[in-house]
Amino acid sequence: MAIGRERGRGGESHRERRRLMTDFLLVAWVSALIEIRRVGWMLGLGKRWTPGEKLKLLFAGYNGTRNTGSDVRVQEMLRQIRHVLGADNVDFSVMTQSFDRTKGYFEGTRQVYLPDVYPPFLFRDVRRNHGVIACEGSMFKSKFANALATMMIGSLGLASAENKLSLAYGGEAGHMDGIIQSTCERYVHDSMVITRNVESQTLLNSLGIPTELGTDTAWTFEPHPPEYARKVLRESGWDEKTPILVLCPIHPFVWPVRASVAKYLARVTTGAYKDSQYRTVYFFESGPEVDRKYQHYTSGFTNATKAFLQRHRVFPILVGMERLDAVACRDIAAQIPGTPVFTSDDYDMFQLVSLLRASSYMVSSRYHGIVTCMPSLVASAGVTMDERIRNLMRERGHQQFLLTVDDPDLEPKLLQVMETLFTEAESVREGIGRTVVRNLKVMARMGTYLEDAMRRTYPEFPLRSGVLSWEEYLPPLGSNLLQLAGRYDSSPVALAAVR
């Protein structure tokens, strides 16, 4: 038995070394390309923006996977930045991993294909633009994929290497593996990072990276009108009267996704690792322990919901905010007969968020599930896998509505959270409304940080002048947000001094 354990440890150690080598090769490749651009710029190669031409910006993000949160963030980022800089002055491009899955998104913006093996693409396309806006929310962290963090760092580093606009917009930082943290420290220090919470700002400041405090950009999103949601829900069995309880589960234990050439070769030659392949050379975590944790998580969700349904008359629905969430949604729905499932594979972001906002109560493991329903004052609780929902609940003052995905007592605790959410719904909604308006103001402030970055990088760019109210730094707001702003903000203030 001892020998078996030693062999097991040896196998794990070998896999870890291979993983680290794969990360190292990708980081080394991206780093080399940044240095090539830096040297080229010093030798007079490259071209900056000049007055009279449209400012070309590349929005670097994780779109094209039907991750509703990522898509909503970028949608609103594009709207806000176009509004602040002037639609006639700019020419935007946004990355996508699938044109089919972003069809109809990002109006007025060119979509460019992001390949799985992305360094050559970044090297080429950052050069074609006058700047980069890094879009991904989970921007600087190893929780999901070091390859994603490396792409964000590489995009910003390639832009700053040629003294172009290099701006991370509403991003988050968390634990980074050593090689990712050192690369971030080296190549993002000439960029500006607008974080979406204080915790991320503190971490990046400790690395010497300049930051400003911002927020997420999904707050201004406008989905399809309520009539759309009512029609779809009615067709799914809703009586148009019973309060709706929406659940947004995930599979929290398959992360991080890691690149593995060895697994890819085994997959191609022998068919191994089929179930854990994300795509091409990228693979999820897998194994008996992952399965055990997932079963505990889904049974906690299921049993707590079934007990809650016995006590309260609500109409439950399951929403998969990302395509990957469909498995968890369907596993839970199988145990709660008659529960409709709506996933981002079948519903676009305008449709899905409309459905979320028709609900009265929510339990979500998706950060943007909570954020996008807050403008409709949906009383929400979180079951979190990382710091994003935790930070949001802290900001709302609702830490009592927060659990973790691996809580050993998830089922009884979740039932208690749902009961408390039900009885305290009105006070919860009051806190949510204030949080939405506060974040709208912070998002508006991000527009002034964008202007400051433009003045430093391209001082001749034609920015607006005069004293502007905070609303004028946001894209056009829907009637629901205007009503919230009127209710929770009685004293509009100017954000910009006279220019």
C-alpha positions as CSV (number, residue, x, y, z in Angstrom):
1,M,0.0,0.0,0.0
2,A,2.8,2.4,0.9
3,I,4.5,1.6,-2.4
4,G,1.3,2.3,-4.2
5,R,0.9,5.7,-2.5
6,E,4.5,6.6,-3.4
7,R,3.9,5.7,-7.0
8,G,0.7,7.8,-6.9
9,R,2.6,10.7,-5.6
10,G,5.3,10.2,-8.2
11,G,2.6,10.2,-10.9
12,E,1.1,13.4,-9.6
13,S,4.5,15.0,-9.4
14,H,5.2,14.1,-13.0
15,R,1.9,15.5,-14.2
16,E,2.6,18.7,-12.2
17,R,6.0,19.1,-13.9
18,R,4.4,18.6,-17.3
19,R,1.8,21.2,-16.5
20,L,4.4,23.7,-15.3
21,M,6.4,23.1,-18.4
22,T,3.4,23.7,-20.6
23,D,2.6,27.0,-18.8
24,F,6.3,28.0,-19.0
25,L,6.4,27.5,-22.8
26,L,3.3,29.5,-23.3
27,V,4.5,32.3,-21.1
28,A,7.9,32.3,-22.7
29,W,6.4,32.5,-26.1
30,V,4.2,35.5,-25.3
31,S,7.0,37.2,-23.4
32,A,9.4,36.8,-26.3
33,L,6.8,38.4,-28.6
34,I,6.4,41.4,-26.3
35,E,10.2,41.9,-26.2
36,I,10.3,41.7,-30.0
37,R,7.7,44.5,-30.2
38,R,9.5,46.5,-27.6
39,V,12.8,46.4,-29.5
40,G,11.0,47.1,-32.8
41,W,9.4,50.2,-31.3
42,M,12.8,51.4,-30.1
43,L,14.1,51.0,-33.6
44,G,11.3,53.1,-35.0
45,L,9.0,50.4,-36.2
46,G,5.3,50.5,-35.5
47,K,2.7,53.2,-35.9
48,R,0.7,55.2,-33.3
49,W,-2.6,57.0,-33.7
50,T,-2.4,60.3,-35.5
51,P,-5.0,63.2,-35.4
52,G,-7.7,62.9,-38.0
53,E,-7.8,59.1,-38.1
54,K,-10.2,56.9,-36.2
55,L,-8.9,55.3,-33.0
56,K,-8.7,51.6,-33.5
57,L,-9.1,49.6,-30.3
58,L,-8.9,45.9,-29.8
59,F,-11.2,44.5,-27.0
60,A,-9.4,41.4,-25.7
61,G,-11.8,39.0,-24.0
62,Y,-13.3,35.5,-23.6
63,N,-16.2,35.7,-26.0
64,G,-17.7,33.1,-28.3
65,T,-18.3,30.4,-25.7
66,R,-21.8,31.6,-24.7
67,N,-20.6,32.7,-21.3
68,T,-23.4,35.2,-20.7
69,G,-21.5,37.2,-18.1
70,S,-18.5,37.7,-20.4
71,D,-20.7,38.7,-23.3
72,V,-22.8,41.1,-21.2
73,R,-19.6,42.8,-19.8
74,V,-18.2,43.4,-23.2
75,Q,-21.5,44.5,-24.7
76,E,-21.7,47.3,-22.1
77,M,-18.0,48.1,-22.2
78,L,-18.3,48.7,-26.0
79,R,-21.4,50.9,-25.4
80,Q,-19.8,53.0,-22.7
81,I,-16.4,53.5,-24.3
82,R,-18.0,54.3,-27.7
83,H,-20.3,56.8,-25.9
84,V,-17.4,58.5,-24.0
85,L,-15.0,58.7,-26.9
86,G,-17.5,59.5,-29.6
87,A,-18.8,57.0,-32.1
88,D,-17.5,59.0,-35.0
89,N,-14.0,58.9,-33.5
90,V,-13.5,55.2,-33.0
91,D,-13.2,51.8,-34.8
92,F,-13.6,48.8,-32.5
93,S,-12.7,45.2,-32.9
94,V,-13.6,42.4,-30.4
95,M,-12.2,38.9,-30.1
96,T,-14.5,35.9,-30.5
97,Q,-13.8,32.2,-30.4
98,S,-16.9,31.4,-32.5
99,F,-18.7,33.8,-34.9
100,D,-21.8,31.6,-34.7
101,R,-22.0,32.1,-30.9
102,T,-21.6,35.8,-31.0
103,K,-23.8,36.4,-34.0
104,G,-26.1,39.4,-33.3
105,Y,-23.8,40.6,-30.5
106,F,-21.7,43.8,-30.2
107,E,-23.5,46.0,-32.7
108,G,-21.2,48.3,-34.7
109,T,-18.1,46.3,-33.8
110,R,-15.9,44.2,-36.0
111,Q,-15.5,40.6,-34.6
112,V,-12.1,38.9,-35.1
113,Y,-11.4,35.2,-34.5
114,L,-9.3,34.3,-31.5
115,P,-7.6,30.9,-32.1
116,D,-6.9,28.4,-29.3
117,V,-3.1,28.9,-30.0
118,Y,-3.3,32.6,-29.8
119,P,0.3,34.2,-29.5
120,P,0.7,34.7,-33.3
121,F,-2.8,36.3,-33.4
122,L,-2.0,38.7,-30.6
123,F,1.4,39.6,-32.1
124,R,-0.4,40.5,-35.4
125,D,-3.6,42.1,-34.3
126,V,-2.4,44.2,-31.4
127,R,0.0,45.8,-34.0
128,R,-3.0,46.6,-36.2
129,N,-4.7,48.7,-33.5
130,H,-3.9,51.8,-31.6
131,G,-4.6,50.2,-28.2
132,V,-6.0,47.3,-26.2
133,I,-8.9,47.2,-23.8
134,A,-8.6,44.0,-21.7
135,C,-12.2,42.8,-21.0
136,E,-12.2,39.6,-19.1
137,G,-13.6,39.8,-15.6
138,S,-11.4,37.1,-14.1
139,M,-8.4,38.8,-15.6
140,F,-5.4,38.1,-13.4
141,K,-5.9,34.8,-11.6
142,S,-5.0,31.1,-12.0
143,K,-8.4,29.8,-10.8
144,F,-9.8,29.1,-14.3
145,A,-6.9,28.9,-16.7
146,N,-3.4,30.2,-16.8
147,A,-3.7,30.4,-20.6
148,L,-6.5,33.0,-20.2
149,A,-4.4,35.1,-17.7
150,T,-1.4,34.9,-20.1
151,M,-3.6,36.1,-23.0
152,M,-4.8,39.1,-20.9
153,I,-1.2,39.9,-19.9
154,G,0.1,39.4,-23.4
155,S,-2.5,41.7,-24.9
156,L,-1.7,44.5,-22.5
157,G,2.0,44.0,-22.7
158,L,2.1,44.0,-26.5
159,A,0.2,47.3,-26.5
160,S,2.3,49.0,-23.9
161,A,5.5,47.8,-25.7
162,E,4.6,50.2,-28.5
163,N,3.4,53.0,-26.2
164,K,-0.3,52.4,-27.2
165,L,-3.3,52.6,-25.0
166,S,-3.1,49.6,-22.6
167,L,-6.1,49.5,-20.3
168,A,-7.7,46.7,-18.3
169,Y,-11.4,47.6,-17.7
170,G,-13.3,46.4,-14.7
171,G,-11.0,43.4,-14.1
172,E,-10.3,41.2,-11.1
173,A,-7.1,39.8,-9.6
174,G,-6.8,36.8,-7.4
175,H,-4.3,34.0,-6.6
176,M,-1.8,33.6,-9.5
177,D,0.7,30.8,-9.9
178,G,4.2,32.1,-9.5
179,I,5.1,32.3,-13.2
180,I,1.8,34.1,-14.0
181,Q,2.3,36.6,-11.1
182,S,5.9,37.4,-12.2
183,T,4.8,37.8,-15.8
184,C,1.9,40.1,-14.8
185,E,4.3,42.2,-12.6
186,R,6.7,42.5,-15.5
187,Y,4.4,43.3,-18.4
188,V,1.4,45.0,-16.9
189,H,3.3,47.7,-14.9
190,D,3.0,50.1,-17.9
191,S,-0.7,49.6,-18.3
192,M,-3.6,51.0,-16.3
193,V,-5.8,48.5,-14.6
194,I,-9.3,49.6,-13.5
195,T,-10.3,46.9,-11.0
196,R,-13.9,45.9,-10.0
197,N,-13.2,45.7,-6.3
198,V,-10.9,46.9,-3.6
199,E,-9.4,43.4,-3.0
200,S,-8.1,43.2,-6.6
201,Q,-6.7,46.7,-6.4
202,T,-4.8,45.9,-3.2
203,L,-3.3,42.8,-4.8
204,L,-2.2,44.5,-8.0
205,N,-0.8,47.5,-6.1
206,S,1.4,45.2,-4.2
207,L,2.9,44.2,-7.5
208,G,3.6,47.8,-8.5
209,I,0.8,47.9,-11.1
210,P,-1.0,51.2,-11.4
211,T,-4.8,50.9,-10.6
212,E,-8.0,52.8,-10.2
213,L,-11.0,51.4,-8.4
214,G,-14.0,50.7,-10.7
215,T,-16.7,48.0,-10.9
216,D,-18.1,45.4,-13.3
217,T,-19.6,46.8,-16.5
218,A,-22.7,44.7,-16.7
219,W,-24.8,47.1,-14.6
220,T,-26.1,49.0,-17.6
221,F,-27.2,46.0,-19.6
222,E,-30.7,46.1,-21.2
223,P,-32.2,42.7,-22.0
224,H,-35.4,42.0,-23.9
225,P,-38.5,43.5,-22.3
226,P,-40.4,41.7,-19.6
227,E,-43.1,40.7,-22.1
228,Y,-40.5,38.3,-23.7
229,A,-39.8,36.5,-20.4
230,R,-43.5,36.2,-19.5
231,K,-44.3,34.6,-22.8
232,V,-41.4,32.1,-22.6
233,L,-42.1,31.2,-18.9
234,R,-45.8,30.9,-19.6
235,E,-45.1,28.4,-22.3
236,S,-42.9,26.5,-19.8
237,G,-45.8,26.1,-17.3
238,W,-45.7,29.3,-15.3
239,D,-49.2,30.7,-14.2
240,E,-48.0,34.3,-14.4
241,K,-48.7,34.7,-10.7
242,T,-46.6,32.4,-8.6
243,P,-43.2,33.9,-7.6
244,I,-40.3,32.5,-9.5
245,L,-37.2,31.0,-7.9
246,V,-34.2,30.8,-10.3
247,L,-31.2,28.6,-9.6
248,C,-27.9,29.1,-11.5
249,P,-25.7,26.2,-10.7
250,I,-22.3,25.4,-12.2
251,H,-19.7,22.6,-12.2
252,P,-17.2,24.3,-9.8
253,F,-14.7,21.5,-9.5
254,V,-13.5,21.1,-13.1
255,W,-11.4,24.2,-12.9
256,P,-8.7,25.2,-13.7
257,V,-8.5,24.3,-17.4
258,R,-4.9,23.5,-18.3
259,A,-3.1,23.1,-21.5
260,S,-1.6,19.7,-22.0
261,V,0.1,18.6,-25.1
262,A,0.6,15.1,-23.7
263,K,-3.2,14.7,-23.0
264,Y,-4.0,16.1,-26.5
265,L,-1.7,13.5,-28.1
266,A,-3.3,10.7,-26.0
267,R,-6.7,12.0,-27.0
268,V,-5.9,12.0,-30.7
269,T,-4.1,8.6,-30.8
270,T,-6.0,6.5,-28.2
271,G,-9.3,8.4,-27.5
272,A,-8.3,9.0,-23.8
273,Y,-9.4,12.1,-21.9
274,K,-12.5,12.5,-24.1
275,D,-14.8,13.5,-21.2
276,S,-12.3,16.1,-19.7
277,Q,-11.3,17.8,-23.0
278,Y,-12.4,21.4,-23.1
279,R,-11.1,21.9,-26.6
280,T,-7.9,21.2,-28.6
281,V,-5.0,21.2,-26.1
282,Y,-7.0,22.4,-23.1
283,F,-8.4,20.0,-20.5
284,F,-10.6,20.2,-17.4
285,E,-9.7,18.7,-14.0
286,S,-11.2,15.2,-13.7
287,G,-11.2,12.1,-11.5
288,P,-13.1,10.5,-8.6
289,E,-12.5,13.4,-6.2
290,V,-13.9,15.9,-8.7
291,D,-17.0,13.6,-9.2
292,R,-17.5,13.2,-5.4
293,K,-17.4,17.0,-4.8
294,Y,-19.7,17.7,-7.7
295,Q,-22.3,15.1,-6.4
296,H,-22.2,16.8,-2.9
297,Y,-22.7,20.2,-4.5
298,T,-25.6,19.2,-6.8
299,S,-27.4,17.1,-4.1
300,G,-27.1,20.1,-1.7
301,F,-28.7,22.4,-4.3
302,T,-31.4,19.8,-5.1
303,N,-32.4,18.7,-1.6
304,A,-32.5,22.2,-0.2
305,T,-34.7,23.3,-3.1
306,K,-37.0,20.4,-2.7
307,A,-37.4,21.1,1.0
308,F,-38.0,24.8,0.2
309,L,-40.7,23.9,-2.4
310,Q,-42.6,21.9,0.2
311,R,-42.8,25.0,2.5
312,H,-43.4,27.7,-0.1
313,R,-45.4,28.2,-3.3
314,V,-42.8,29.2,-5.9
315,F,-42.1,28.2,-9.5
316,P,-38.5,26.9,-9.8
317,I,-36.4,27.3,-13.0
318,L,-32.8,26.5,-13.8
319,V,-30.6,28.8,-15.8
320,G,-27.2,27.9,-17.3
321,M,-25.3,31.1,-17.7
322,E,-22.6,29.4,-19.7
323,R,-22.8,26.4,-22.0
324,L,-20.8,24.3,-19.5
325,D,-23.5,24.9,-16.8
326,A,-26.1,22.9,-18.8
327,V,-24.9,19.6,-17.2
328,A,-25.4,20.8,-13.6
329,C,-28.8,22.3,-14.6
330,R,-30.1,19.1,-16.1
331,D,-28.7,16.9,-13.3
332,I,-30.6,19.0,-10.8
333,A,-33.8,19.2,-12.9
334,A,-33.9,15.5,-13.2
335,Q,-34.4,15.3,-9.4
336,I,-37.1,18.1,-9.4
337,P,-39.6,17.0,-12.0
338,G,-41.2,19.7,-14.1
339,T,-38.5,22.3,-13.6
340,P,-37.7,24.0,-16.9
341,V,-34.1,24.5,-17.9
342,F,-32.9,27.5,-19.9
343,T,-29.2,27.6,-21.0
344,S,-27.0,30.0,-23.0
345,D,-26.7,27.4,-25.7
346,D,-30.4,27.9,-26.6
347,Y,-30.9,31.5,-25.4
348,D,-28.8,34.6,-26.1
349,M,-27.8,37.1,-23.5
350,F,-30.8,39.4,-24.2
351,Q,-33.2,36.5,-23.7
352,L,-31.5,34.9,-20.8
353,V,-31.2,38.0,-18.7
354,S,-34.8,38.8,-19.4
355,L,-35.7,35.5,-17.9
356,L,-33.6,36.1,-14.8
357,R,-35.2,39.5,-14.2
358,A,-38.7,37.9,-14.2
359,S,-37.8,36.0,-11.0
360,S,-38.4,37.0,-7.4
361,Y,-35.7,34.9,-5.8
362,M,-32.3,33.6,-6.9
363,V,-29.6,31.2,-5.7
364,S,-26.6,31.5,-7.9
365,S,-23.1,30.2,-8.3
366,R,-22.6,32.6,-11.2
367,Y,-21.5,36.1,-10.4
368,H,-23.2,37.6,-13.4
369,G,-26.3,35.7,-12.7
370,I,-26.6,37.9,-9.5
371,V,-25.3,41.1,-11.1
372,T,-27.6,41.0,-14.1
373,C,-30.8,40.4,-12.1
374,M,-30.0,43.1,-9.5
375,P,-31.5,46.0,-11.5
376,S,-34.9,44.2,-11.2
377,L,-34.3,43.9,-7.4
378,V,-34.4,40.1,-7.4
379,A,-33.6,38.9,-3.9
380,S,-30.5,36.8,-4.4
381,A,-28.1,34.6,-2.5
382,G,-24.7,33.1,-3.6
383,V,-23.0,29.8,-3.4
384,T,-19.5,30.7,-4.4
385,M,-16.4,29.0,-5.7
386,D,-14.1,32.1,-5.5
387,E,-13.9,35.7,-4.4
388,R,-16.2,37.3,-6.9
389,I,-19.6,36.6,-5.3
390,R,-18.0,37.0,-1.9
391,N,-16.8,40.5,-2.7
392,L,-20.2,41.4,-4.1
393,M,-22.1,40.2,-1.1
394,R,-19.7,42.1,1.2
395,E,-20.4,45.2,-0.8
396,R,-24.2,44.7,-0.5
397,G,-23.9,44.0,3.2
398,H,-25.4,40.6,2.7
399,Q,-22.7,38.2,3.9
400,Q,-25.4,36.1,5.6
401,F,-26.6,35.1,2.1
402,L,-23.2,33.6,1.1
403,L,-22.1,30.0,1.1
404,T,-19.3,28.1,-0.5
405,V,-19.6,25.3,-3.1
406,D,-17.6,22.9,-0.9
407,D,-19.3,23.6,2.4
408,P,-19.7,20.2,4.1
409,D,-23.1,21.3,5.4
410,L,-24.3,22.8,2.1
411,E,-27.8,21.3,2.1
412,P,-29.0,22.5,5.5
413,K,-27.2,25.8,5.3
414,L,-28.6,26.5,1.8
415,L,-32.2,25.8,3.0
416,Q,-31.7,28.2,5.9
417,V,-30.3,30.9,3.5
418,M,-33.4,30.4,1.2
419,E,-35.7,30.7,4.2
420,T,-34.0,33.9,5.3
421,L,-34.0,35.3,1.8
422,F,-37.8,34.6,1.6
423,T,-38.6,36.3,4.9
424,E,-36.2,39.3,4.5
425,A,-36.8,39.8,0.8
426,E,-37.9,43.5,1.1
427,S,-34.9,44.6,3.1
428,V,-32.6,42.6,0.8
429,R,-34.1,44.4,-2.3
430,E,-33.6,47.8,-0.6
431,G,-29.9,47.0,-0.2
432,I,-29.7,45.7,-3.8
433,G,-31.2,48.9,-5.2
434,R,-28.7,51.1,-3.4
435,T,-25.8,48.9,-4.6
436,V,-27.0,49.1,-8.2
437,V,-27.0,52.9,-8.2
438,R,-23.7,53.1,-6.4
439,N,-22.1,50.9,-9.0
440,L,-23.6,52.9,-11.8
441,K,-21.8,55.9,-10.4
442,V,-18.6,54.0,-10.1
443,M,-19.0,52.8,-13.6
444,A,-19.4,56.4,-14.7
445,R,-16.2,57.3,-12.9
446,M,-14.5,54.6,-15.0
447,G,-15.3,56.8,-18.0
448,T,-13.2,59.6,-16.5
449,Y,-10.3,57.2,-16.0
450,L,-10.6,56.3,-19.6
451,E,-10.4,59.9,-20.6
452,D,-7.3,60.4,-18.4
453,A,-5.6,57.4,-20.0
454,M,-6.4,58.9,-23.4
455,R,-4.9,62.2,-22.5
456,R,-1.7,60.6,-21.3
457,T,-1.4,58.3,-24.4
458,Y,-2.9,60.4,-27.2
459,P,-3.2,64.0,-25.9
460,E,-4.5,65.3,-29.3
461,F,-7.5,63.0,-29.3
462,P,-10.8,65.0,-29.4
463,L,-12.4,64.4,-26.0
464,R,-15.5,66.1,-24.7
465,S,-15.1,69.3,-22.7
466,G,-17.2,71.0,-20.1
467,V,-18.8,69.9,-16.8
468,L,-20.6,66.6,-17.3
469,S,-23.0,64.8,-14.9
470,W,-22.3,61.2,-13.9
471,E,-25.1,59.9,-16.2
472,E,-23.3,61.4,-19.2
473,Y,-20.4,59.0,-18.7
474,L,-22.7,56.0,-19.1
475,P,-24.3,54.5,-22.2
476,P,-28.0,55.4,-22.6
477,L,-29.9,53.8,-19.6
478,G,-33.2,51.9,-19.7
479,S,-36.2,53.1,-17.9
480,N,-35.7,50.6,-15.1
481,L,-32.3,52.0,-14.2
482,L,-33.4,55.6,-14.6
483,Q,-36.2,54.8,-12.0
484,L,-33.7,53.3,-9.6
485,A,-31.3,56.2,-10.0
486,G,-34.2,58.6,-9.3
487,R,-35.2,56.6,-6.2
488,Y,-31.7,56.1,-4.7
489,D,-29.8,59.2,-5.9
490,S,-31.5,62.5,-5.3
491,S,-28.4,64.7,-5.8
492,P,-26.6,64.1,-9.2
493,V,-23.1,65.4,-9.2
494,A,-20.6,66.3,-11.9
495,L,-17.8,63.9,-12.4
496,A,-15.6,66.0,-14.5
497,A,-14.2,69.4,-13.9
498,V,-14.3,72.1,-16.6
499,R,-11.8,71.0,-19.3
